[in-house]
C-alpha cells in the first residue's frame, strides 16, 4: 500500500488542491487529463499496482470483519462483492464460509487480473448499469470513492439485485464520528483528503450522511457494527 500511495501518479494530484479550490474540478484529472478509473483501464501497470495495493489492505481488514461479523454470513447462500477487485475479500469470506456461493464483480480490466479461487466466480460488468443477483451484496471501500448522487445509483442497483424480503446489504466503510470522539479520527481525515485527491466527489461519511443515502436508495433499516479498525460494518435492509 505504501508503494501504491507514493507512486508519482498518485502523488501528482496533491499538488492541484489549491487549483481545485480556486477553479473547481477534479485533482486527479487536472494532474493527468483523465479520472483514475479511466486511467487504470488503459495503463496495465497502474491497474496492477492499484489492485495489488487494495488487496494488501483487504487481507488485514477482512480478518477483523469475519471475526466480528461471523453470524452475519451464516444465513447467506450467495453473496456478490461489488467492486471486489481481484477477489481477495470474497476469497476470505468463502474460505471461512464454504457454503456461500461467491461472486466477485468488477470492471473487465480488473477481473482480468483476478486469481482463481474455489467457490468464487469472477463476473465482469458495471455497477452503474446492473449487479448480479444474490442473497446479499457486499461493498467494501467502494462508496467512499463516489459522490452522493453516484452512491445512490449504485445502492439502487444493489437493491434490485437482492430479494425484497430477505435481502441484505453489507457495507464496509468508514463511519465518521463527531470530531474528537472516534478512535480513528485522524485516519478518517487522511482518507478523506485521499478521496479528494484521487476521486470525483468521493468522501468519508458520518452516520447521518449514510442514513440519508441508504433511505434514498431504498434501505430504510440499518445497523452499524464497529470493528477494531478504521472502517465499520453497515448492515442495511430493504
Buried (B, 14 or more C-beta within 10 A) or exposed (E): EEEBEEBEBBEBBBEBBEEBEEEEEBBBBBBBEBBBBEBBBEBEEBBEBBBBBBBBBBEEBBBBBBEBBEEBBEEBEBBBBBBBBBBBBBBBBBBBBEEBBBBBBBBEBBBEBBEEBEBBBBBBBEBEEEBBBBBBBBBBBBBBBBBBEBBBBBBBBBBBBBEEEEBBBBBBBBBBBEEEEBEBBEBBEEBBBBBBBBBBBBBBBBBEBBBEBBBBBBBEEBEBBBBEBBBBBBBBBB
